[in-house]
């Protein structure tokens, strides 16, 4: 076997699946992360360590996002925003690398799954706080468009509104959207590769693990487990038709692999068609809009984009997935 062929096979083996990767990730980001993962593997670096680096770097970018761009702070502000973008992209690269490293080295773990799911959300807690502070300092553009007098009182009121928008955008919209996107990726992998090829967890099993874990000496781990129980419950809450379909499959066939091949293929094909839309809920598209808003000195517009446009996209994906889950369930 040639070295190039071995390298390609190793790269493909490091992915969850070709079907769940968007074009940019598959052709640019993931190949780079694969070589980075091999480098880390040589030095025995654990995937969870890479995830923690990702969290630190991503959260650290908030220092630079807090600065106005060219309109407010000139060339230096523009450069600082570019540094912020670079750091957040670096954090995302590490966030991709940890999973590929885990698959290459066989070091997949429940803690790794929980940390990986939390990484991107933790970045944006710090970044959105920085954006609210940035608006407090720099808001001439928005006040000018809305005809608001730039007084200290108006600044405090408007900043309070921005904080509220940031909370809705981050905790309600982005948190729910990325959680949904992650779930649908794992669902697709479950039907494509089976239980061993996916990380499709359910809240009942996670709660059982939580209950069986003693408190003594496990306070931090129990906190992680509790957050993951909540994470999986929220995924299940917004997918009732899929949960019903899975219950019917388990009741009739015991396992997805035993269900009629035509129904399994039908579900797979419908799910695959949604993957390109589902990918828009993840880092690449979302961050591109955020970066543009920051460079144009209107980062608050990103909050509105998350609340309106991304919420509509998430609703569409969820509605379609629930519709074909219902259709398959009826045939069962």
C-alpha positions as protocol buffer text, in pm:
chain_id: "A"
residue {
  index: 1
  type: UNK
  ca { x: 0 y: 0 z: 0 }
}
residue {
  index: 2
  type: UNK
  ca { x: 144 y: 340 z: -98 }
}
residue {
  index: 3
  type: UNK
  ca { x: 206 y: 606 z: 163 }
}
residue {
  index: 4
  type: UNK
  ca { x: -54 y: 838 z: 5 }
}
residue {
  index: 5
  type: UNK
  ca { x: -320 y: 568 z: 15 }
}
residue {
  index: 6
  type: UNK
  ca { x: -241 y: 484 z: 377 }
}
residue {
  index: 7
  type: UNK
  ca { x: -256 y: 853 z: 462 }
}
residue {
  index: 8
  type: UNK
  ca { x: -595 y: 892 z: 292 }
}
residue {
  index: 9
  type: UNK
  ca { x: -735 y: 586 z: 468 }
}
residue {
  index: 10
  type: UNK
  ca { x: -606 y: 712 z: 800 }
}
residue {
  index: 11
  type: UNK
  ca { x: -766 y: 1050 z: 738 }
}
residue {
  index: 12
  type: UNK
  ca { x: -1104 y: 897 z: 651 }
}
residue {
  index: 13
  type: UNK
  ca { x: -1085 y: 673 z: 958 }
}
residue {
  index: 14
  type: UNK
  ca { x: -1036 y: 981 z: 1176 }
}
residue {
  index: 15
  type: UNK
  ca { x: -1370 y: 1127 z: 1064 }
}
residue {
  index: 16
  type: UNK
  ca { x: -1710 y: 1055 z: 1211 }
}
residue {
  index: 17
  type: UNK
  ca { x: -1835 y: 1011 z: 854 }
}
residue {
  index: 18
  type: UNK
  ca { x: -1785 y: 1176 z: 515 }
}
residue {
  index: 19
  type: UNK
  ca { x: -2162 y: 1228 z: 503 }
}
residue {
  index: 20
  type: UNK
  ca { x: -2169 y: 1455 z: 808 }
}
residue {
  index: 21
  type: UNK
  ca { x: -1885 y: 1688 z: 701 }
}
residue {
  index: 22
  type: UNK
  ca { x: -1943 y: 2006 z: 502 }
}
residue {
  index: 23
  type: UNK
  ca { x: -1720 y: 2098 z: 206 }
}
residue {
  index: 24
  type: UNK
  ca { x: -1489 y: 2334 z: 394 }
}
residue {
  index: 25
  type: UNK
  ca { x: -1435 y: 2093 z: 682 }
}
residue {
  index: 26
  type: UNK
  ca { x: -1381 y: 1789 z: 461 }
}
residue {
  index: 27
  type: UNK
  ca { x: -1139 y: 1952 z: 215 }
}
residue {
  index: 28
  type: UNK
  ca { x: -958 y: 2207 z: 434 }
}
residue {
  index: 29
  type: UNK
  ca { x: -1015 y: 2196 z: 810 }
}
residue {
  index: 30
  type: UNK
  ca { x: -1029 y: 1822 z: 875 }
}
residue {
  index: 31
  type: UNK
  ca { x: -719 y: 1728 z: 668 }
}
residue {
  index: 32
  type: UNK
  ca { x: -516 y: 1988 z: 860 }
}
residue {
  index: 33
  type: UNK
  ca { x: -659 y: 1860 z: 1191 }
}
residue {
  index: 34
  type: UNK
  ca { x: -573 y: 1503 z: 1092 }
}
residue {
  index: 35
  type: UNK
  ca { x: -204 y: 1587 z: 1059 }
}
residue {
  index: 36
  type: UNK
  ca { x: -221 y: 1787 z: 1381 }
}
residue {
  index: 37
  type: UNK
  ca { x: -382 y: 1488 z: 1554 }
}
residue {
  index: 38
  type: UNK
  ca { x: -102 y: 1259 z: 1432 }
}
residue {
  index: 39
  type: UNK
  ca { x: 150 y: 1509 z: 1569 }
}
residue {
  index: 40
  type: UNK
  ca { x: -20 y: 1515 z: 1910 }
}
residue {
  index: 41
  type: UNK
  ca { x: -44 y: 1134 z: 1909 }
}
residue {
  index: 42
  type: UNK
  ca { x: 333 y: 1105 z: 1871 }
}
residue {
  index: 43
  type: UNK
  ca { x: 378 y: 1295 z: 2196 }
}
residue {
  index: 44
  type: UNK
  ca { x: 103 y: 1109 z: 2383 }
}
residue {
  index: 45
  type: UNK
  ca { x: -117 y: 1418 z: 2422 }
}
residue {
  index: 46
  type: UNK
  ca { x: -466 y: 1320 z: 2536 }
}
residue {
  index: 47
  type: UNK
  ca { x: -770 y: 1441 z: 2335 }
}
residue {
  index: 48
  type: UNK
  ca { x: -923 y: 1599 z: 2646 }
}
residue {
  index: 49
  type: UNK
  ca { x: -610 y: 1810 z: 2686 }
}
residue {
  index: 50
  type: UNK
  ca { x: -658 y: 1943 z: 2334 }
}
residue {
  index: 51
  type: UNK
  ca { x: -1022 y: 2022 z: 2415 }
}
residue {
  index: 52
  type: UNK
  ca { x: -918 y: 2221 z: 2723 }
}
residue {
  index: 53
  type: UNK
  ca { x: -665 y: 2415 z: 2512 }
}
residue {
  index: 54
  type: UNK
  ca { x: -948 y: 2486 z: 2270 }
}
residue {
  index: 55
  type: UNK
  ca { x: -1166 y: 2625 z: 2549 }
}
residue {
  index: 56
  type: UNK
  ca { x: -886 y: 2848 z: 2682 }
}
residue {
  index: 57
  type: UNK
  ca { x: -790 y: 2984 z: 2338 }
}
residue {
  index: 58
  type: UNK
  ca { x: -1151 y: 3042 z: 2231 }
}
residue {
  index: 59
  type: UNK
  ca { x: -1243 y: 3216 z: 2555 }
}
residue {
  index: 60
  type: UNK
  ca { x: -922 y: 3420 z: 2536 }
}
residue {
  index: 61
  type: UNK
  ca { x: -1026 y: 3567 z: 2202 }
}
residue {
  index: 62
  type: UNK
  ca { x: -1282 y: 3778 z: 2391 }
}
residue {
  index: 63
  type: UNK
  ca { x: -1006 y: 4022 z: 2492 }
}
residue {
  index: 64
  type: UNK
  ca { x: -959 y: 4115 z: 2125 }
}
residue {
  index: 65
  type: UNK
  ca { x: -1327 y: 4099 z: 2028 }
}
residue {
  index: 66
  type: UNK
  ca { x: -1392 y: 4365 z: 2296 }
}
residue {
  index: 67
  type: UNK
  ca { x: -1215 y: 4622 z: 2074 }
}
residue {
  index: 68
  type: UNK
  ca { x: -1391 y: 4821 z: 1806 }
}
residue {
  index: 69
  type: UNK
  ca { x: -1281 y: 4755 z: 1450 }
}
residue {
  index: 70
  type: UNK
  ca { x: -1169 y: 5009 z: 1187 }
}
residue {
  index: 71
  type: UNK
  ca { x: -1460 y: 5256 z: 1225 }
}
residue {
  index: 72
  type: UNK
  ca { x: -1398 y: 5309 z: 1597 }
}
residue {
  index: 73
  type: UNK
  ca { x: -1032 y: 5220 z: 1658 }
}
residue {
  index: 74
  type: UNK
  ca { x: -874 y: 5252 z: 1314 }
}
residue {
  index: 75
  type: UNK
  ca { x: -617 y: 5011 z: 1173 }
}
residue {
  index: 76
  type: UNK
  ca { x: -515 y: 4886 z: 1519 }
}
residue {
  index: 77
  type: UNK
  ca { x: -875 y: 4796 z: 1603 }
}
residue {
  index: 78
  type: UNK
  ca { x: -911 y: 4614 z: 1272 }
}
residue {
  index: 79
  type: UNK
  ca { x: -591 y: 4417 z: 1342 }
}
residue {
  index: 80
  type: UNK
  ca { x: -709 y: 4330 z: 1694 }
}
residue {
  index: 81
  type: UNK
  ca { x: -1034 y: 4196 z: 1550 }
}
residue {
  index: 82
  type: UNK
  ca { x: -836 y: 3989 z: 1299 }
}
residue {
  index: 83
  type: UNK
  ca { x: -635 y: 3847 z: 1591 }
}
residue {
  index: 84
  type: UNK
  ca { x: -963 y: 3762 z: 1766 }
}
residue {
  index: 85
  type: UNK
  ca { x: -1086 y: 3583 z: 1453 }
}
residue {
  index: 86
  type: UNK
  ca { x: -757 y: 3394 z: 1423 }
}
residue {
  index: 87
  type: UNK
  ca { x: -777 y: 3279 z: 1786 }
}
residue {
  index: 88
  type: UNK
  ca { x: -1136 y: 3161 z: 1752 }
}
residue {
  index: 89
  type: UNK
  ca { x: -1051 y: 2970 z: 1434 }
}
residue {
  index: 90
  type: UNK
  ca { x: -752 y: 2821 z: 1614 }
}
residue {
  index: 91
  type: UNK
  ca { x: -984 y: 2712 z: 1897 }
}
residue {
  index: 92
  type: UNK
  ca { x: -1218 y: 2551 z: 1643 }
}
residue {
  index: 93
  type: UNK
  ca { x: -926 y: 2366 z: 1483 }
}
residue {
  index: 94
  type: UNK
  ca { x: -833 y: 2220 z: 1821 }
}
residue {
  index: 95
  type: UNK
  ca { x: -1201 y: 2142 z: 1882 }
}
residue {
  index: 96
  type: UNK
  ca { x: -1202 y: 1940 z: 1559 }
}
residue {
  index: 97
  type: UNK
  ca { x: -863 y: 1784 z: 1630 }
}
residue {
  index: 98
  type: UNK
  ca { x: -962 y: 1637 z: 1966 }
}
residue {
  index: 99
  type: UNK
  ca { x: -1224 y: 1409 z: 1811 }
}
residue {
  index: 100
  type: UNK
  ca { x: -995 y: 1295 z: 1531 }
}
residue {
  index: 101
  type: UNK
  ca { x: -718 y: 1231 z: 1784 }
}
residue {
  index: 102
  type: UNK
  ca { x: -960 y: 1027 z: 1998 }
}
residue {
  index: 103
  type: UNK
  ca { x: -1061 y: 812 z: 1701 }
}
residue {
  index: 104
  type: UNK
  ca { x: -700 y: 765 z: 1587 }
}
residue {
  index: 105
  type: UNK
  ca { x: -578 y: 661 z: 1931 }
}
residue {
  index: 106
  type: UNK
  ca { x: -889 y: 484 z: 2061 }
}
residue {
  index: 107
  type: UNK
  ca { x: -916 y: 730 z: 2351 }
}
residue {
  index: 108
  type: UNK
  ca { x: -1284 y: 812 z: 2317 }
}
residue {
  index: 109
  type: UNK
  ca { x: -1451 y: 876 z: 2652 }
}
residue {
  index: 110
  type: UNK
  ca { x: -1772 y: 1009 z: 2803 }
}
residue {
  index: 111
  type: UNK
  ca { x: -1581 y: 1301 z: 2955 }
}
residue {
  index: 112
  type: UNK
  ca { x: -1439 y: 1381 z: 2611 }
}
residue {
  index: 113
  type: UNK
  ca { x: -1789 y: 1379 z: 2465 }
}
residue {
  index: 114
  type: UNK
  ca { x: -1915 y: 1617 z: 2736 }
}
residue {
  index: 115
  type: UNK
  ca { x: -1615 y: 1851 z: 2707 }
}
residue {
  index: 116
  type: UNK
  ca { x: -1636 y: 1857 z: 2329 }
}
residue {
  index: 117
  type: UNK
  ca { x: -2002 y: 1952 z: 2341 }
}
residue {
  index: 118
  type: UNK
  ca { x: -1935 y: 2229 z: 2593 }
}
residue {
  index: 119
  type: UNK
  ca { x: -1626 y: 2382 z: 2430 }
}
residue {
  index: 120
  type: UNK
  ca { x: -1792 y: 2603 z: 2170 }
}
residue {
  index: 121
  type: UNK
  ca { x: -2059 y: 2720 z: 2411 }
}
residue {
  index: 122
  type: UNK
  ca { x: -1798 y: 2825 z: 2671 }
}
residue {
  index: 123
  type: UNK
  ca { x: -1611 y: 3033 z: 2410 }
}
residue {
  index: 124
  type: UNK
  ca { x: -1917 y: 3236 z: 2334 }
}
residue {
  index: 125
  type: UNK
  ca { x: -2009 y: 3308 z: 2696 }
}
residue {
  index: 126
  type: UNK
  ca { x: -1688 y: 3509 z: 2725 }
}
residue {
  index: 127
  type: UNK
  ca { x: -1712 y: 3651 z: 2374 }
}
residue {
  index: 128
  type: UNK
  ca { x: -2072 y: 3771 z: 2413 }
}
residue {
  index: 129
  type: UNK
  ca { x: -1985 y: 3946 z: 2740 }
}
residue {
  index: 130
  type: UNK
  ca { x: -1703 y: 4118 z: 2551 }
}
residue {
  index: 131
  type: UNK
  ca { x: -1945 y: 4219 z: 2273 }
}
residue {
  index: 132
  type: UNK
  ca { x: -2182 y: 4379 z: 2525 }
}
residue {
  index: 133
  type: UNK
  ca { x: -1888 y: 4573 z: 2674 }
}
residue {
  index: 134
  type: UNK
  ca { x: -1779 y: 4669 z: 2322 }
}
residue {
  index: 135
  type: UNK
  ca { x: -2126 y: 4807 z: 2250 }
}
residue {
  index: 136
  type: UNK
  ca { x: -2116 y: 5008 z: 2573 }
}
residue {
  index: 137
  type: UNK
  ca { x: -1798 y: 5175 z: 2447 }
}
residue {
  index: 138
  type: UNK
  ca { x: -1881 y: 5193 z: 2076 }
}
residue {
  index: 139
  type: UNK
  ca { x: -2241 y: 5243 z: 1961 }
}
residue {
  index: 140
  type: UNK
  ca { x: -2240 y: 5557 z: 1744 }
}
residue {
  index: 141
  type: UNK
  ca { x: -2344 y: 5362 z: 1433 }
}
residue {
  index: 142
  type: UNK
  ca { x: -2647 y: 5199 z: 1594 }
}
residue {
  index: 143
  type: UNK
  ca { x: -2756 y: 5519 z: 1773 }
}
residue {
  index: 144
  type: UNK
  ca { x: -2721 y: 5712 z: 1448 }
}
residue {
  index: 145
  type: UNK
  ca { x: -2936 y: 5464 z: 1252 }
}
residue {
  index: 146
  type: UNK
  ca { x: -3207 y: 5464 z: 1520 }
}
residue {
  index: 147
  type: UNK
  ca { x: -3192 y: 5837 z: 1590 }
}
residue {
  index: 148
  type: UNK
  ca { x: -3104 y: 5791 z: 1958 }
}
residue {
  index: 149
  type: UNK
  ca { x: -2927 y: 6067 z: 2148 }
}
residue {
  index: 150
  type: UNK
  ca { x: -2587 y: 5950 z: 2270 }
}
residue {
  index: 151
  type: UNK
  ca { x: -2639 y: 6027 z: 2638 }
}
residue {
  index: 152
  type: UNK
  ca { x: -2511 y: 5825 z: 2938 }
}
residue {
  index: 153
  type: UNK
  ca { x: -2869 y: 5726 z: 3027 }
}
residue {
  index: 154
  type: UNK
  ca { x: -2946 y: 5604 z: 2674 }
}
residue {
  index: 155
  type: UNK
  ca { x: -2615 y: 5420 z: 2664 }
}
residue {
  index: 156
  type: UNK
  ca { x: -2699 y: 5229 z: 2983 }
}
residue {
  index: 157
  type: UNK
  ca { x: -3050 y: 5144 z: 2862 }
}
residue {
  index: 158
  type: UNK
  ca { x: -2928 y: 5033 z: 2519 }
}
residue {
  index: 159
  type: UNK
  ca { x: -2648 y: 4825 z: 2672 }
}
residue {
  index: 160
  type: UNK
  ca { x: -2906 y: 4653 z: 2893 }
}
residue {
  index: 161
  type: UNK
  ca { x: -3108 y: 4567 z: 2581 }
}
residue {
  index: 162
  type: UNK
  ca { x: -2792 y: 4432 z: 2414 }
}
residue {
  index: 163
  type: UNK
  ca { x: -2716 y: 4215 z: 2719 }
}
residue {
  index: 164
  type: UNK
  ca { x: -3070 y: 4075 z: 2699 }
}
residue {
  index: 165
  type: UNK
  ca { x: -3028 y: 4007 z: 2326 }
}
residue {
  index: 166
  type: UNK
  ca { x: -2696 y: 3838 z: 2398 }
}
residue {
  index: 167
  type: UNK
  ca { x: -2854 y: 3612 z: 2660 }
}
residue {
  index: 168
  type: UNK
  ca { x: -3133 y: 3512 z: 2421 }
}
residue {
  index: 169
  type: UNK
  ca { x: -2893 y: 3472 z: 2130 }
}
residue {
  index: 170
  type: UNK
  ca { x: -2644 y: 3264 z: 2328 }
}
residue {
  index: 171
  type: UNK
  ca { x: -2835 y: 3056 z: 2580 }
}
residue {
  index: 172
  type: UNK
  ca { x: -3165 y: 3013 z: 2397 }
}
residue {
  index: 173
  type: UNK
  ca { x: -3079 y: 3029 z: 2027 }
}
residue {
  index: 174
  type: UNK
  ca { x: -2716 y: 2928 z: 1970 }
}
residue {
  index: 175
  type: UNK
  ca { x: -2718 y: 2681 z: 2259 }
}
residue {
  index: 176
  type: UNK
  ca { x: -3032 y: 2511 z: 2134 }
}
residue {
  index: 177
  type: UNK
  ca { x: -2933 y: 2522 z: 1769 }
}
residue {
  index: 178
  type: UNK
  ca { x: -2589 y: 2367 z: 1813 }
}
residue {
  index: 179
  type: UNK
  ca { x: -2736 y: 2107 z: 2050 }
}
residue {
  index: 180
  type: UNK
  ca { x: -2993 y: 2014 z: 1784 }
}
residue {
  index: 181
  type: UNK
  ca { x: -2728 y: 2003 z: 1509 }
}
residue {
  index: 182
  type: UNK
  ca { x: -2508 y: 1774 z: 1718 }
}
residue {
  index: 183
  type: UNK
  ca { x: -2802 y: 1544 z: 1786 }
}
residue {
  index: 184
  type: UNK
  ca { x: -2895 y: 1509 z: 1421 }
}
residue {
  index: 185
  type: UNK
  ca { x: -2535 y: 1429 z: 1331 }
}
residue {
  index: 186
  type: UNK
  ca { x: -2534 y: 1149 z: 1591 }
}
residue {
  index: 187
  type: UNK
  ca { x: -2875 y: 1026 z: 1470 }
}
residue {
  index: 188
  type: UNK
  ca { x: -2744 y: 1008 z: 1114 }
}
residue {
  index: 189
  type: UNK
  ca { x: -2433 y: 820 z: 1227 }
}
residue {
  index: 190
  type: UNK
  ca { x: -2649 y: 580 z: 1428 }
}
residue {
  index: 191
  type: UNK
  ca { x: -2850 y: 480 z: 1122 }
}
residue {
  index: 192
  type: UNK
  ca { x: -2538 y: 476 z: 904 }
}
residue {
  index: 193
  type: UNK
  ca { x: -2293 y: 290 z: 1131 }
}
residue {
  index: 194
  type: UNK
  ca { x: -2494 y: 155 z: 1421 }
}
residue {
  index: 195
  type: UNK
  ca { x: -2445 y: 211 z: 1793 }
}
residue {
  index: 196
  type: UNK
  ca { x: -2066 y: 168 z: 1789 }
}
residue {
  index: 197
  type: UNK
  ca { x: -2024 y: 423 z: 1511 }
}
residue {
  index: 198
  type: UNK
  ca { x: -2215 y: 703 z: 1683 }
}
residue {
  index: 199
  type: UNK
  ca { x: -2243 y: 882 z: 2016 }
}
residue {
  index: 200
  type: UNK
  ca { x: -2622 y: 884 z: 2027 }
}
residue {
  index: 201
  type: UNK
  ca { x: -2689 y: 894 z: 2399 }
}
residue {
  index: 202
  type: UNK
  ca { x: -3022 y: 901 z: 2577 }
}
residue {
  index: 203
  type: UNK
  ca { x: -3108 y: 1083 z: 2897 }
}
residue {
  index: 204
  type: UNK
  ca { x: -3239 y: 774 z: 3080 }
}
residue {
  index: 205
  type: UNK
  ca { x: -2907 y: 594 z: 3042 }
}
residue {
  index: 206
  type: UNK
  ca { x: -2711 y: 906 z: 3136 }
}
residue {
  index: 207
  type: UNK
  ca { x: -2929 y: 955 z: 3446 }
}
residue {
  index: 208
  type: UNK
  ca { x: -2862 y: 594 z: 3543 }
}
residue {
  index: 209
  type: UNK
  ca { x: -2487 y: 651 z: 3514 }
}
residue {
  index: 210
  type: UNK
  ca { x: -2524 y: 969 z: 3719 }
}
residue {
  index: 211
  type: UNK
  ca { x: -2723 y: 792 z: 3993 }
}
residue {
  index: 212
  type: UNK
  ca { x: -2475 y: 503 z: 4011 }
}
residue {
  index: 213
  type: UNK
  ca { x: -2174 y: 734 z: 4049 }
}
residue {
  index: 214
  type: UNK
  ca { x: -2097 y: 799 z: 4418 }
}
residue {
  index: 215
  type: UNK
  ca { x: -2056 y: 1158 z: 4536 }
}
residue {
  index: 216
  type: UNK
  ca { x: -1745 y: 1082 z: 4739 }
}
residue {
  index: 217
  type: UNK
  ca { x: -1441 y: 1183 z: 4535 }
}
residue {
  index: 218
  type: UNK
  ca { x: -1656 y: 1251 z: 4226 }
}
residue {
  index: 219
  type: UNK
  ca { x: -1802 y: 1598 z: 4281 }
}
residue {
  index: 220
  type: UNK
  ca { x: -1663 y: 1746 z: 3960 }
}
residue {
  index: 221
  type: UNK
  ca { x: -1746 y: 1437 z: 3756 }
}
residue {
  index: 222
  type: UNK
  ca { x: -2101 y: 1431 z: 3895 }
}
residue {
  index: 223
  type: UNK
  ca { x: -2141 y: 1794 z: 3789 }
}
residue {
  index: 224
  type: UNK
  ca { x: -2030 y: 1705 z: 3435 }
}
residue {
  index: 225
  type: UNK
  ca { x: -2268 y: 1407 z: 3428 }
}
residue {
  index: 226
  type: UNK
  ca { x: -2558 y: 1616 z: 3553 }
}
residue {
  index: 227
  type: UNK
  ca { x: -2502 y: 1875 z: 3279 }
}
residue {
  index: 228
  type: UNK
  ca { x: -2494 y: 1598 z: 3020 }
}
residue {
  index: 229
  type: UNK
  ca { x: -2821 y: 1449 z: 3146 }
}
residue {
  index: 230
  type: UNK
  ca { x: -2978 y: 1792 z: 3095 }
}
residue {
  index: 231
  type: UNK
  ca { x: -2814 y: 1822 z: 2752 }
}
residue {
  index: 232
  type: UNK
  ca { x: -2959 y: 1491 z: 2629 }
}
residue {
  index: 233
  type: UNK
  ca { x: -3302 y: 1564 z: 2780 }
}
residue {
  index: 234
  type: UNK
  ca { x: -3325 y: 1887 z: 2588 }
}
residue {
  index: 235
  type: UNK
  ca { x: -3231 y: 1707 z: 2266 }
}
residue {
  index: 236
  type: UNK
  ca { x: -3507 y: 1454 z: 2323 }
}
residue {
  index: 237
  type: UNK
  ca { x: -3763 y: 1717 z: 2420 }
}
residue {
  index: 238
  type: UNK
  ca { x: -3749 y: 1888 z: 2078 }
}
residue {
  index: 239
  type: UNK
  ca { x: -3759 y: 1558 z: 1883 }
}
residue {
  index: 240
  type: UNK
  ca { x: -4077 y: 1379 z: 2003 }
}
residue {
  index: 241
  type: UNK
  ca { x: -4156 y: 1215 z: 1667 }
}
residue {
  index: 242
  type: UNK
  ca { x: -3804 y: 1076 z: 1640 }
}
residue {
  index: 243
  type: UNK
  ca { x: -3829 y: 943 z: 1998 }
}
residue {
  index: 244
  type: UNK
  ca { x: -4160 y: 775 z: 1909 }
}
residue {
  index: 245
  type: UNK
  ca { x: -4007 y: 620 z: 1598 }
}
residue {
  index: 246
  type: UNK
  ca { x: -3711 y: 483 z: 1796 }
}
residue {
  index: 247
  type: UNK
  ca { x: -3944 y: 338 z: 2060 }
}
residue {
  index: 248
  type: UNK
  ca { x: -4142 y: 159 z: 1788 }
}
residue {
  index: 249
  type: UNK
  ca { x: -3823 y: 22 z: 1631 }
}
residue {
  index: 250
  type: UNK
  ca { x: -3703 y: -107 z: 1967 }
}
residue {
  index: 251
  type: UNK
  ca { x: -4043 y: -259 z: 2041 }
}
residue {
  index: 252
  type: UNK
  ca { x: -4081 y: -436 z: 1705 }
}
residue {
  index: 253
  type: UNK
  ca { x: -3724 y: -521 z: 1604 }
}
residue {
  index: 254
  type: UNK
  ca { x: -3503 y: -464 z: 1906 }
}
residue {
  index: 255
  type: UNK
  ca { x: -3243 y: -278 z: 1700 }
}
residue {
  index: 256
  type: UNK
  ca { x: -3217 y: -42 z: 1404 }
}
residue {
  index: 257
  type: UNK
  ca { x: -3012 y: -302 z: 1215 }
}
residue {
  index: 258
  type: UNK
  ca { x: -3310 y: -541 z: 1226 }
}
residue {
  index: 259
  type: UNK
  ca { x: -3571 y: -300 z: 1088 }
}
residue {
  index: 260
  type: UNK
  ca { x: -3681 y: -337 z: 722 }
}
residue {
  index: 261
  type: UNK
  ca { x: -3396 y: -232 z: 491 }
}
residue {
  index: 262
  type: UNK
  ca { x: -3620 y: -11 z: 280 }
}
residue {
  index: 263
  type: UNK
  ca { x: -3739 y: 193 z: 580 }
}
residue {
  index: 264
  type: UNK
  ca { x: -3387 y: 224 z: 715 }
}
residue {
  index: 265
  type: UNK
  ca { x: -3267 y: 342 z: 373 }
}
residue {
  index: 266
  type: UNK
  ca { x: -3559 y: 586 z: 347 }
}
residue {
  index: 267
  type: UNK
  ca { x: -3469 y: 740 z: 682 }
}
residue {
  index: 268
  type: UNK
  ca { x: -3101 y: 756 z: 588 }
}
residue {
  index: 269
  type: UNK
  ca { x: -3172 y: 929 z: 257 }
}
residue {
  index: 270
  type: UNK
  ca { x: -3399 y: 1189 z: 418 }
}
residue {
  index: 271
  type: UNK
  ca { x: -3145 y: 1250 z: 694 }
}
residue {
  index: 272
  type: UNK
  ca { x: -2859 y: 1281 z: 445 }
}
residue {
  index: 273
  type: UNK
  ca { x: -3050 y: 1547 z: 250 }
}
residue {
  index: 274
  type: UNK
  ca { x: -3071 y: 1751 z: 571 }
}
residue {
  index: 275
  type: UNK
  ca { x: -2701 y: 1730 z: 654 }
}
residue {
  index: 276
  type: UNK
  ca { x: -2609 y: 2024 z: 430 }
}
residue {
  index: 277
  type: UNK
  ca { x: -2864 y: 2242 z: 611 }
}
residue {
  index: 278
  type: UNK
  ca { x: -2768 y: 2100 z: 948 }
}
residue {
  index: 279
  type: UNK
  ca { x: -2407 y: 2199 z: 879 }
}
residue {
  index: 280
  type: UNK
  ca { x: -2512 y: 2565 z: 866 }
}
residue {
  index: 281
  type: UNK
  ca { x: -2595 y: 2546 z: 1237 }
}
residue {
  index: 282
  type: UNK
  ca { x: -2235 y: 2455 z: 1323 }
}
residue {
  index: 283
  type: UNK
  ca { x: -1920 y: 2668 z: 1342 }
}
residue {
  index: 284
  type: UNK
  ca { x: -1826 y: 2760 z: 985 }
}
residue {
  index: 285
  type: UNK
  ca { x: -2136 y: 2945 z: 863 }
}
residue {
  index: 286
  type: UNK
  ca { x: -2229 y: 3085 z: 1203 }
}
residue {
  index: 287
  type: UNK
  ca { x: -1882 y: 3223 z: 1271 }
}
residue {
  index: 288
  type: UNK
  ca { x: -1847 y: 3372 z: 921 }
}
residue {
  index: 289
  type: UNK
  ca { x: -2151 y: 3594 z: 990 }
}
residue {
  index: 290
  type: UNK
  ca { x: -2016 y: 3683 z: 1333 }
}
residue {
  index: 291
  type: UNK
  ca { x: -1673 y: 3772 z: 1197 }
}
residue {
  index: 292
  type: UNK
  ca { x: -1825 y: 3994 z: 928 }
}
residue {
  index: 293
  type: UNK
  ca { x: -2041 y: 4176 z: 1184 }
}
residue {
  index: 294
  type: UNK
  ca { x: -1737 y: 4240 z: 1405 }
}
residue {
  index: 295
  type: UNK
  ca { x: -1518 y: 4366 z: 1120 }
}
residue {
  index: 296
  type: UNK
  ca { x: -1798 y: 4600 z: 1009 }
}
residue {
  index: 297
  type: UNK
  ca { x: -1826 y: 4729 z: 1366 }
}
residue {
  index: 298
  type: UNK
  ca { x: -2186 y: 4613 z: 1418 }
}
residue {
  index: 299
  type: UNK
  ca { x: -2137 y: 4291 z: 1622 }
}
residue {
  index: 300
  type: UNK
  ca { x: -2481 y: 4330 z: 1784 }
}
residue {
  index: 301
  type: UNK
  ca { x: -2629 y: 4252 z: 1443 }
}
residue {
  index: 302
  type: UNK
  ca { x: -2502 y: 3900 z: 1498 }
}
residue {
  index: 303
  type: UNK
  ca { x: -2736 y: 3864 z: 1797 }
}
residue {
  index: 304
  type: UNK
  ca { x: -3032 y: 3956 z: 1577 }
}
residue {
  index: 305
  type: UNK
  ca { x: -2912 y: 3718 z: 1306 }
}
residue {
  index: 306
  type: UNK
  ca { x: -2892 y: 3434 z: 1559 }
}
residue {
  index: 307
  type: UNK
  ca { x: -3235 y: 3511 z: 1702 }
}
residue {
  index: 308
  type: UNK
  ca { x: -3418 y: 3550 z: 1370 }
}
residue {
  index: 309
  type: UNK
  ca { x: -3240 y: 3383 z: 1076 }
}
residue {
  index: 310
  type: UNK
  ca { x: -3069 y: 3097 z: 1256 }
}
residue {
  index: 311
  type: UNK
  ca { x: -3381 y: 3020 z: 1460 }
}
residue {
  index: 312
  type: UNK
  ca { x: -3585 y: 2993 z: 1140 }
}
residue {
  index: 313
  type: UNK
  ca { x: -3321 y: 2760 z: 992 }
}
residue {
  index: 314
  type: UNK
  ca { x: -3321 y: 2543 z: 1306 }
}
residue {
  index: 315
  type: UNK
  ca { x: -3702 y: 2528 z: 1299 }
}
residue {
  index: 316
  type: UNK
  ca { x: -3696 y: 2419 z: 933 }
}
residue {
  index: 317
  type: UNK
  ca { x: -3442 y: 2141 z: 1001 }
}
residue {
  index: 318
  type: UNK
  ca { x: -3630 y: 2022 z: 1309 }
}
residue {
  index: 319
  type: UNK
  ca { x: -3966 y: 2033 z: 1126 }
}
residue {
  index: 320
  type: UNK
  ca { x: -3837 y: 1829 z: 832 }
}
residue {
  index: 321
  type: UNK
  ca { x: -3664 y: 1573 z: 1054 }
}
residue {
  index: 322
  type: UNK
  ca { x: -3973 y: 1530 z: 1269 }
}
residue {
  index: 323
  type: UNK
  ca { x: -4192 y: 1498 z: 958 }
}
residue {
  index: 324
  type: UNK
  ca { x: -4001 y: 1209 z: 806 }
}
residue {
  index: 325
  type: UNK
  ca { x: -3959 y: 1047 z: 1149 }
}
residue {
  index: 326
  type: UNK
  ca { x: -4338 y: 1054 z: 1178 }
}
residue {
  index: 327
  type: UNK
  ca { x: -4375 y: 908 z: 828 }
}
residue {
  index: 328
  type: UNK
  ca { x: -4138 y: 619 z: 905 }
}
residue {
  index: 329
  type: UNK
  ca { x: -4311 y: 557 z: 1239 }
}
residue {
  index: 330
  type: UNK
  ca { x: -4648 y: 529 z: 1063 }
}
residue {
  index: 331
  type: UNK
  ca { x: -4508 y: 264 z: 829 }
}
residue {
  index: 332
  type: UNK
  ca { x: -4376 y: 68 z: 1125 }
}
